[in-house]
Amino acid sequence: MGMKALSHYWFRLLLLCCSLLTPAGAAQAADLLEAEQAFRFSARMKDAQTIEVRYDIARGYYMYRDNFRFAVEGAQLGAPKIPPGKKKFDPNFQKTMETHRDSVVILLPVQGASGPLQLKSTSQGCADAGVCYPPTTQSATLSLNAEKPQSSPAPKPAGGSPFVKPTGASGFTRIASSSELDGSLQGAGRITMLDFYADWCGPCKQMERLTFSDARVKQKMASLVLLQADVTRNNEDDRVLLKRFKLVGPPGILFFDRNGREITALRVIGYQAPEKFLQTLEQAARS
């Protein structure tokens, strides 16, 4: 093997090693799909007594079996028939969770239908990169004679999460709106950290359980102004805040300089382990 070919070989090997060392959760917001692309929804009348709901799930994404909710106008809705998901104990929620990947087909028994039905389907899922999407509601108008799947052009955020009661994290000052954030940043005079959190977000709980609880991390964070946007309820203010920073969902940790400007290079999207987060905090302190 010639010197030129050998150099090329070692260069490719170095790139491979670097890619293997990159944390799985080191995602950027721009790398993540929008909800309608990650969880493609469609629905059709399988027969006069059954609605078939289908979600095609993009690779690298999954949906929680327990977080499906359905409502129908124009008929009485029976208990949804949701296939079993893959079971795994989740230490973040301290219980066994069931998730679906690739696709899931759900059958909804209906009675008393005499005309078009208005279906609303609410779901919630996450990306393997360590980011969870807020609950979203997608809708379809179904004809009793329709054979082709029908779907909404895009999901609508659910008007509040039906899945959990907000509890949030401790040690942070809560901000509930974009205007509250601006008020907190104005005249802060110190580096500010903003944590986007939700009760239905496993990686958020993982940040609390493993990273924020680390004694070294606590010591570093003590010098910062700590703010938290708890978007569990998924209300209008929550959605405005997420959209302002182009986040599809939590966790997202943002840092702002002493003048209230975001230090975009320090954004943390998804879970970050204590050692890596310490490096982020050290960079923030030098800003």
Long-range contacts (C-beta under 8 A, 24 or more apart in sequence): 23-272, 23-273, 23-276, 24-128, 24-129, 24-130, 25-129, 25-130, 25-203, 25-269, 25-270, 25-271, 25-272, 26-129, 26-269, 26-270, 26-272, 27-127, 27-129, 27-130, 27-131, 27-269, 27-270, 28-267, 28-269, 29-245, 29-246, 29-247, 29-248, 29-252, 29-267, 29-269, 30-246, 31-129, 32-127, 32-129, 32-131, 32-248, 32-269, 33-58, 33-61, 33-127, 33-248, 34-248, 35-133, 35-136, 35-155, 35-248, 36-138, 36-153, 36-154, 36-155, 38-125, 38-127, 38-133, 39-63, 39-123, 39-125, 39-133, 39-136, 39-155, 40-151, 41-121, 41-123, 41-138, 41-140, 41-151, 41-152, 41-155, 42-140, 42-149, 42-150, 42-151, 43-119, 43-121, 43-140, 43-142, 43-149, 43-150, 43-151, 44-142, 44-146, 44-147, 44-148, 44-149, 44-150, 45-117, 45-142, 45-143, 45-144, 45-145, 45-146, 45-147, 46-107, 48-113, 48-144, 49-109, 49-110, 49-111, 49-113, 50-107, 50-108, 50-109, 50-110, 51-107, 51-108, 51-110, 51-117, 51-119, 51-142, 52-105, 52-106, 52-107, 52-108, 52-149, 53-105, 53-106, 53-107, 53-108, 53-119, 53-121, 54-103, 54-104, 54-105, 54-106, 54-149, 55-100, 55-103, 55-104, 55-106, 55-123, 56-102, 56-103, 57-100, 57-101, 57-102, 57-103, 57-104, 57-125, 59-102, 60-127, 60-128, 60-129, 61-101, 61-125, 61-126, 61-127, 61-128, 62-99, 62-100, 62-101, 62-125, 62-126, 62-128, 63-99, 63-100, 63-101, 63-104, 63-123, 63-124, 63-125, 64-97, 64-98, 64-99, 64-124, 64-125, 64-126, 65-97, 65-98, 65-99, 65-100, 65-104, 66-97, 66-98, 66-163, 67-122, 67-123, 67-124, 67-125, 67-135, 67-163, 67-200, 68-106, 68-121, 68-122, 68-123, 69-121, 69-122, 69-123, 69-162, 70-106, 70-108, 70-119, 70-120, 70-121, 70-122, 71-119, 71-120, 72-108, 72-110, 72-117, 72-118, 72-119, 72-120, 73-117, 73-118, 74-113, 74-114, 74-115, 74-116, 74-117, 74-118, 75-110, 75-111, 75-112, 75-113, 75-117, 76-110, 76-111, 76-112, 77-108, 77-109, 77-110, 78-108, 78-109, 78-110, 78-111, 79-109, 80-106, 80-107, 80-108, 81-106, 81-107, 81-108, 81-109, 82-106, 90-202, 91-206, 91-209, 92-202, 92-203, 92-205, 92-206, 92-209, 93-202, 93-205, 113-144, 115-144, 116-141, 116-142, 116-143, 116-144, 117-141, 117-142, 117-144, 118-142, 122-158, 122-162, 124-161, 124-163, 124-200, 126-201, 126-202, 126-203, 126-249, 127-270, 129-269, 129-270, 130-203, 130-251, 130-269, 130-270, 130-271, 131-203, 131-248, 131-249, 131-250, 131-251, 131-252, 131-269, 131-270, 132-198, 132-200, 132-201, 132-202, 132-203, 132-204, 132-249, 132-250, 132-251, 133-248, 133-249, 134-158, 134-161, 134-198, 134-231, 134-234, 134-238, 134-239, 134-242, 134-249, 135-161, 135-162, 135-163, 135-200, 135-234, 157-234, 157-239, 158-234, 159-234, 159-235, 160-233, 160-234, 160-235, 161-198, 161-199, 161-200, 161-232, 161-233, 161-234, 163-200, 164-199, 164-200, 164-232, 165-199, 166-199, 166-230, 166-232, 166-233, 167-199, 168-197, 168-199, 168-228, 168-230, 168-232, 169-195, 169-197, 169-204, 169-208, 169-212, 169-228, 169-230, 171-212, 171-226, 172-226, 172-227, 172-228, 173-225, 173-226, 173-227, 173-228, 174-227, 174-228, 174-229, 174-230, 175-227, 175-228, 175-229, 176-229, 176-230, 176-237, 177-237, 177-240, 177-241, 178-237, 178-240, 178-241, 178-244, 181-227, 181-229, 181-241, 182-260, 184-225, 184-227, 185-256, 185-260, 186-260, 188-225, 188-256, 188-258, 188-260, 189-258, 190-223, 190-224, 190-225, 190-258, 191-223, 191-224, 191-225, 191-255, 191-256, 191-257, 191-258, 191-284, 191-285, 191-287, 192-224, 192-225, 192-226, 192-227, 192-255, 192-256, 192-260, 193-221, 193-224, 193-225, 193-226, 193-227, 193-253, 193-254, 193-255, 193-256, 193-284, 194-227, 194-228, 194-229, 194-253, 194-254, 194-255, 194-256, 195-226, 195-227, 195-228, 195-229, 195-251, 195-252, 195-253, 196-228, 196-229, 196-231, 196-241, 196-242, 196-247, 196-249, 196-250, 196-251, 196-252, 196-253, 196-254, 197-228, 197-229, 197-230, 197-231, 197-232, 197-250, 197-251, 198-230, 198-231, 198-232, 198-234, 198-249, 198-250, 199-232, 200-232, 201-249, 201-250, 201-251, 203-250, 203-251, 203-270, 203-271, 204-250, 204-251, 206-271, 207-251, 207-253, 207-271, 207-272, 210-273, 210-274, 211-271, 211-272, 211-273, 211-274, 211-277, 214-274, 214-277, 214-278, 216-274, 216-278, 217-274, 217-277, 217-278, 217-281, 220-278, 220-281, 220-282, 220-285, 221-281, 223-285, 224-281, 224-284, 253-280, 255-280, 255-284, 255-287, 257-287, 263-287
